[in-house]
Amino acid sequence: MLGKLLVIGFGPGSFDHMTNRALTAIQESHCIIGYKTYVDLIKGLLTDQEIISTGMSEEVSRAQAAVRLAEEGKTVAVISSGDAGVYGMAGLVYEVLIEKGWSEATGVSVEVIPGVSASNSCASLLGAPIMHDACTISLSDHLTPWTLIEKRIDAAAQADFVISLYNPKSGRRTRQIQEAQRILLEYRSPQTPVGLVKSAFRERQHVVITDLENMLDHDIGMLTTVVIGNSSTFLYDEKMITPRGYQRKYTLDTTEQRLKPHERLRNENEPWALHQGKKDGEREIEVSATTEELVPEETSLELALEALNKVRGDSNKIQHTTTVHHPVVSVFEFAISPGVANKHFTPKQMITLAEVVGDEGKMEYTPHHQIHLRIPTSQPEIITEKLTEAGFILEPLGDVFQLKACDFCDGEKKDSITYAEEIHEKLSGLELPKELKVGFNGCGMACYGAVNDDIGVIFRKGKFDLFLGAKTVGRTAHAGQPVAEGIEPDQIVDVIEKIIYEYKEKGHPNERLFKYFKRVGKIRNYTYKDMTPKIEIEPAPCGD
């Protein structure tokens, strides 16, 4: 039986601003998946659910894990602050489902549970700044080209939208908010009211009201939402207020109104509207001065296309009757090597490599006897065909299985090469929760450092020794734990396969093998032992 995906927006972070449906959805879930900070915000609501929390930039792995668990029959809560459909996880969950061929009729059930978005929660603390037409723009250019973000800011500024800027600044991204201010000042007064709200309705909430000219003098970070008023937004008693236009038709300081209720929607009392105040039933026909032919009214589609042309700045108008197809050119990224045991490149291979990479591509040699390639192309199959014909082994990059084998003393110690090649053939490129390397050494000297990889396999005296869970980086780095010795050669491939597939099935997104081994306590019949070195750090002398 298929499970259910609950994509939950829990609002700004306080329980008071969470919907009742969000609360019950969390309680009915078997698993909670989310960014670590978001999990911490709702920890008071958690009971015995399985928790999968990851860091920033791990959204795809979170969505993939959620889909996998739901397909296993579990009810899975994917949590986002604010609204899950506004820069949240809702769209990505659907995208991952679509890649798997999901349909609502036959696939897992999906419910998107709305929450209070940051623009709304922050606006409530500022007064009433988004009472009229408003838009949200994210300044993060990690996924969206900056040239497109610039056009959106420019268009919104010209159209006099109230603008909420999300992700305005981070430790690395500092120029984007400066560029946004520059564009806005081309269209708006320097005294335009601006609200800066950090961590709305959370413990460290901080609210500042300033203006467009001076907004960069204040602290702005990733947790800040910047709300920029339009041309009519004004300040009163430290509140930002954007009038909707009632003053055009109503008197706000008297109870008796100038217009009676039946008069308020008459055309003549709305000269600013599309009909320009023409009386009911009156219709103006536009006539061409040269041909005396009726000029057809533009359709809504034509108006939209004209607006799109202006936003894009295209020199030629886009016509809805014309479709122009351009070849999609993407960057093809993968790794190559001359072989599992073979570490020698031939001149022909190097010539072929130079030809396919060309002037636009990039090559990077790695410590693992691989070359990583990044080649802009619309025809990756031509590249793979040429490299395969030249004798290269091609492998994907990312969170996949990789085999690192020694050169077996240039083939002199060849007894275990066939086992390394079989493991590579069966598992190379297999998608896993996190990148995983199996180090394979052909003799007991282990000079290739197999014990320092996620899984170490060493051929010694005609049999295999096995090491699990090395931690390769950091102050607490350590070699793998020796878990077995004397494994018969006809068993080693099966042993490695079973370990890998258990980790693939049960590992959390972005969870390295050593973390998984520590969390579960046992892989197959191998029990975890703490290999972390106990280090006493001497205090650093002054000035260092």
ZAMARGU-4260 file (C-alpha; in steps of 0.2 Angstrom, whole numbers, plus 5000, padded with zeros to 4 digits):
<rodrens>
0) 5000/5000/5000 | 5007/5017/4995 | 5009/5030/5009 | 5006/5049/5009 | 5016/5065/5007
5) 5011/5079/5018 | 5021/5095/5012 | 5018/5107/5026 | 5021/5125/5028 | 5021/5129/5046
10) 5022/5148/5046 | 5035/5160/5053 | 5040/5148/5067 | 5029/5151/5082 | 5016/5138/5086
15) 5003/5152/5088 | 5004/5156/5069 | 5003/5138/5064 | 4987/5131/5056 | 4977/5117/5064
20) 4979/5106/5049 | 4998/5109/5050 | 4998/5103/5068 | 4988/5087/5065 | 4998/5083/5049
25) 5014/5083/5059 | 5006/5072/5073 | 4999/5059/5060 | 5016/5057/5051 | 5028/5043/5053
30) 5043/5053/5047 | 5048/5071/5047 | 5060/5077/5034 | 5067/5095/5034 | 5081/5107/5035
35) 5089/5106/5052 | 5084/5123/5058 | 5065/5120/5053 | 5066/5103/5063 | 5072/5112/5078
40) 5058/5125/5077 | 5044/5111/5078 | 5054/5100/5090 | 5041/5103/5104 | 5027/5095/5093
45) 5037/5079/5089 | 5034/5062/5097 | 5041/5046/5091 | 5043/5050/5072 | 5058/5046/5062
50) 5068/5062/5060 | 5078/5065/5044 | 5086/5083/5045 | 5099/5089/5033 | 5108/5105/5029
55) 5106/5119/5017 | 5107/5115/4998 | 5101/5097/5001 | 5083/5100/4996 | 5084/5087/4981
60) 5090/5073/4992 | 5076/5078/5005 | 5063/5077/4992 | 5069/5060/4985 | 5070/5053/5002
65) 5052/5058/5006 | 5046/5051/4990 | 5055/5034/4993 | 5048/5033/5011 | 5030/5037/5005
70) 5032/5023/4991 | 5036/5011/5006 | 5019/5015/5013 | 5024/5028/5026 | 5015/5045/5030
75) 5029/5058/5027 | 5029/5076/5032 | 5041/5087/5022 | 5042/5103/5032 | 5045/5121/5026
80) 5044/5137/5036 | 5032/5150/5029 | 5022/5143/5015 | 5028/5127/5007 | 5023/5133/4990
85) 5032/5150/4991 | 5051/5146/4989 | 5047/5130/4999 | 5047/5111/4996 | 5030/5109/4987
90) 5036/5112/4969 | 5052/5101/4971 | 5042/5087/4978 | 5031/5087/4963 | 5046/5088/4951
95) 5054/5073/4959 | 5037/5063/4958 | 5035/5068/4940 | 5053/5062/4936 | 5047/5045/4942
100) 5031/5045/4932 | 5019/5049/4946 | 5001/5052/4943 | 4988/5057/4956 | 4977/5042/4951
105) 4990/5028/4954 | 5004/5036/4964 | 5007/5041/4982 | 4994/5054/4989 | 5001/5071/4990
110) 4993/5085/5001 | 5001/5103/5002 | 4997/5111/5018 | 4998/5130/5017 | 5006/5142/5030
115) 5009/5160/5033 | 5022/5166/5021 | 5037/5177/5026 | 5030/5192/5016 | 5013/5191/5026
120) 5021/5188/5043 | 5033/5202/5041 | 5021/5214/5034 | 5010/5212/5049 | 5024/5218/5060
125) 5027/5233/5049 | 5009/5239/5048 | 5000/5237/5032 | 5013/5238/5018 | 5006/5226/5005
130) 4988/5232/5005 | 4989/5234/4986 | 4997/5224/4972 | 5014/5216/4978 | 5026/5204/4972
135) 5040/5193/4980 | 5058/5191/4972 | 5072/5180/4979 | 5089/5188/4977 | 5097/5171/4978
140) 5106/5167/4961 | 5111/5150/4966 | 5097/5142/4955 | 5091/5158/4945 | 5102/5168/4933
145) 5106/5185/4940 | 5102/5193/4923 | 5084/5186/4925 | 5083/5192/4943 | 5088/5210/4938
150) 5074/5210/4925 | 5061/5205/4937 | 5067/5219/4949 | 5067/5232/4935 | 5050/5227/4929
155) 5042/5227/4947 | 5050/5244/4951 | 5043/5251/4934 | 5026/5243/4938 | 5026/5251/4956
160) 5023/5235/4965 | 5026/5234/4983 | 5041/5222/4983 | 5046/5208/4996 | 5064/5203/4994
165) 5068/5185/5000 | 5086/5179/5003 | 5093/5196/5001 | 5111/5193/5007 | 5122/5179/5014
170) 5140/5178/5019 | 5145/5175/5001 | 5131/5185/4992 | 5134/5203/4997 | 5132/5212/4980
175) 5114/5207/4975 | 5106/5218/4988 | 5116/5233/4983 | 5112/5230/4964 | 5093/5228/4969
180) 5094/5245/4978 | 5103/5253/4963 | 5089/5247/4951 | 5075/5253/4963 | 5082/5270/4965
185) 5081/5273/4946 | 5062/5272/4948 | 5058/5277/4966 | 5061/5291/4978 | 5076/5288/4990
190) 5063/5291/5004 | 5052/5276/4999 | 5048/5267/5015 | 5057/5251/5018 | 5055/5238/5032
195) 5068/5225/5037 | 5061/5211/5047 | 5073/5197/5054 | 5066/5181/5061 | 5048/5186/5062
200) 5038/5179/5077 | 5054/5169/5083 | 5065/5172/5098 | 5077/5184/5089 | 5064/5194/5080
205) 5071/5211/5075 | 5061/5225/5065 | 5068/5241/5057 | 5059/5254/5047 | 5070/5264/5036
210) 5070/5271/5018 | 5077/5265/5001 | 5092/5277/5002 | 5098/5271/5019 | 5092/5253/5020
215) 5110/5246/5017 | 5116/5255/5033 | 5107/5241/5043 | 5110/5223/5046 | 5103/5212/5032
220) 5105/5193/5031 | 5098/5177/5025 | 5084/5178/5039 | 5079/5195/5034 | 5064/5199/5023
225) 5065/5216/5015 | 5048/5225/5011 | 5049/5240/4999 | 5035/5251/4998 | 5027/5258/4982
230) 5025/5276/4977 | 5010/5279/4988 | 5017/5270/5004 | 5019/5281/5018 | 5025/5281/5037
235) 5014/5285/5051 | 5019/5282/5069 | 5032/5269/5064 | 5020/5260/5053 | 5021/5257/5034
240) 5004/5259/5026 | 5000/5257/5008 | 4983/5264/5003 | 4973/5254/4991 | 4964/5269/4984
245) 4948/5271/4994 | 4952/5290/4995 | 4948/5291/4977 | 4930/5287/4980 | 4926/5288/4998
250) 4929/5301/5012 | 4938/5294/5026 | 4935/5307/5039 | 4916/5308/5039 | 4902/5296/5040
255) 4892/5303/5026 | 4899/5298/5009 | 4900/5309/4993 | 4893/5295/4982 | 4878/5285/4986
260) 4880/5266/4986 | 4871/5264/4969 | 4883/5278/4961 | 4900/5270/4967 | 4902/5258/4952
265) 4896/5270/4938 | 4908/5273/4925 | 4908/5292/4926 | 4914/5290/4944 | 4929/5280/4939
270) 4939/5290/4926 | 4955/5281/4931 | 4947/5264/4925 | 4949/5255/4908 | 4933/5263/4902
275) 4941/5280/4906 | 4924/5286/4914 | 4913/5284/4898 | 4895/5282/4902 | 4887/5265/4903
280) 4883/5259/4885 | 4895/5271/4877 | 4908/5263/4867 | 4922/5271/4857 | 4928/5262/4841
285) 4946/5266/4836 | 4948/5269/4817 | 4964/5269/4807 | 4967/5287/4799 | 4974/5280/4783
290) 4963/5265/4779 | 4947/5269/4788 | 4947/5251/4794 | 4942/5245/4811 | 4958/5242/4822
295) 4955/5225/4831 | 4956/5225/4850 | 4972/5217/4857 | 4969/5200/4865 | 4975/5197/4883
300) 4987/5185/4876 | 4994/5198/4864 | 4995/5211/4879 | 5004/5198/4889 | 5017/5194/4875
305) 5020/5213/4873 | 5024/5215/4892 | 5035/5200/4891 | 5045/5208/4876 | 5047/5224/4886
310) 5053/5214/4902 | 5065/5204/4892 | 5071/5219/4881 | 5070/5208/4866 | 5074/5218/4850
315) 5061/5207/4840 | 5044/5205/4846 | 5039/5187/4851 | 5023/5182/4842 | 5012/5169/4849
320) 5010/5161/4832 | 5028/5158/4830 | 5038/5145/4839 | 5057/5145/4838 | 5066/5130/4844
325) 5084/5132/4849 | 5095/5117/4854 | 5097/5115/4873 | 5115/5116/4877 | 5119/5110/4895
330) 5135/5106/4904 | 5139/5087/4903 | 5148/5082/4919 | 5156/5065/4922 | 5172/5056/4926
335) 5184/5046/4915 | 5198/5034/4919 | 5209/5022/4908 | 5203/5007/4918 | 5200/4999/4935
340) 5218/4992/4937 | 5226/5001/4922 | 5232/5018/4927 | 5241/5022/4910 | 5234/5034/4897
345) 5239/5031/4879 | 5243/5046/4867 | 5227/5041/4857 | 5217/5043/4872 | 5224/5060/4877
350) 5221/5066/4859 | 5203/5061/4859 | 5201/5069/4876 | 5208/5086/4870 | 5196/5085/4855
355) 5180/5081/4864 | 5184/5094/4878 | 5188/5108/4866 | 5191/5126/4871 | 5175/5128/4880
360) 5176/5112/4891 | 5186/5110/4907 | 5196/5095/4914 | 5202/5092/4932 | 5213/5078/4937
365) 5209/5070/4954 | 5218/5061/4967 | 5208/5045/4963 | 5216/5043/4945 | 5201/5050/4937
370) 5199/5065/4926 | 5183/5075/4929 | 5176/5083/4913 | 5163/5098/4911 | 5159/5100/4893
375) 5145/5111/4886 | 5136/5101/4873 | 5118/5097/4866 | 5124/5080/4860 | 5132/5071/4875
380) 5130/5054/4866 | 5143/5059/4853 | 5156/5063/4867 | 5152/5046/4876 | 5154/5036/4860
385) 5171/5044/4856 | 5178/5042/4873 | 5172/5024/4875 | 5180/5020/4858 | 5196/5026/4864
390) 5195/5014/4879 | 5190/5025/4893 | 5179/5020/4907 | 5165/5033/4910 | 5157/5036/4927
395) 5144/5048/4934 | 5148/5061/4947 | 5139/5065/4963 | 5132/5054/4976 | 5136/5038/4968
400) 5147/5022/4971 | 5165/5023/4965 | 5178/5010/4966 | 5196/5016/4969 | 5208/5002/4965
405) 5227/5001/4966 | 5237/4997/4950 | 5241/4980/4957 | 5260/4984/4955 | 5257/4986/4936
410) 5248/4969/4935 | 5261/4959/4944 | 5250/4955/4958 | 5235/4951/4947 | 5226/4938/4958
415) 5212/4950/4964 | 5210/4961/4949 | 5195/4951/4942 | 5186/4954/4959 | 5189/4972/4958
420) 5182/4973/4940 | 5167/4963/4945 | 5163/4975/4959 | 5165/4990/4948 | 5154/4982/4934
425) 5140/4978/4946 | 5140/4994/4957 | 5149/5008/4948 | 5138/5024/4947 | 5124/5017/4958
430) 5115/5031/4966 | 5117/5032/4985 | 5113/5044/5000 | 5130/5051/4999 | 5146/5049/4988
435) 5154/5032/4993 | 5171/5025/4988 | 5177/5008/4990 | 5196/5007/4991 | 5203/4990/4984
440) 5221/4985/4987 | 5229/4970/4979 | 5241/4965/4993 | 5243/4967/5012 | 5255/4982/5010
445) 5239/4992/5007 | 5250/5006/5000 | 5235/5013/4990 | 5226/5018/5007 | 5211/5007/5005
450) 5208/5008/5024 | 5205/5027/5023 | 5190/5025/5011 | 5172/5022/5016 | 5174/5003/5013
455) 5192/4996/5012 | 5195/4979/5004 | 5213/4971/5005 | 5218/4955/4997 | 5230/4946/5008
460) 5237/4928/5008 | 5224/4923/4995 | 5209/4930/5005 | 5201/4947/5009 | 5201/4958/5024
465) 5187/4971/5026 | 5186/4988/5034 | 5171/4999/5036 | 5167/5017/5040 | 5183/5028/5038
470) 5181/5046/5041 | 5192/5055/5029 | 5191/5073/5034 | 5191/5084/5050 | 5199/5084/5066
475) 5192/5067/5071 | 5197/5059/5055 | 5201/5040/5057 | 5204/5024/5047 | 5190/5012/5044
480) 5185/4999/5057 | 5192/4982/5054 | 5177/4971/5054 | 5182/4954/5045 | 5198/4945/5039
485) 5200/4930/5029 | 5184/4932/5018 | 5184/4919/5004 | 5187/4927/4986 | 5171/4919/4980
490) 5161/4928/4994 | 5169/4946/4993 | 5158/4953/4979 | 5142/4947/4987 | 5147/4954/5004
495) 5151/4972/4996 | 5134/4971/4987 | 5124/4968/5002 | 5133/4982/5012 | 5130/4994/4998
500) 5112/4990/4995 | 5108/4991/5014 | 5115/5008/5015 | 5106/5013/4999 | 5090/5008/5006
505) 5091/5014/5024 | 5104/5028/5024 | 5097/5046/5026 | 5100/5059/5013 | 5117/5066/5014
510) 5122/5054/5027 | 5140/5047/5024 | 5143/5028/5027 | 5152/5031/5044 | 5138/5041/5051
515) 5125/5028/5045 | 5136/5014/5053 | 5136/5024/5070 | 5118/5027/5069 | 5111/5010/5066
520) 5125/5001/5076 | 5127/4986/5064 | 5128/4983/5046 | 5124/4966/5041 | 5133/4956/5055
525) 5147/4969/5058 | 5145/4979/5074 | 5150/4997/5075 | 5165/5002/5087 | 5169/5020/5090
530) 5186/5023/5081 | 5186/5042/5084 | 5203/5047/5091 | 5203/5056/5108 | 5212/5072/5105
535) 5217/5085/5118 | 5219/5102/5110 | 5232/5113/5118 | 5226/5131/5119 | 5233/5142/5105
540) 5245/5156/5111 | 5240/5174/5110 | 5240/5181/5093 | 5238/5164/5084
</rodrens>
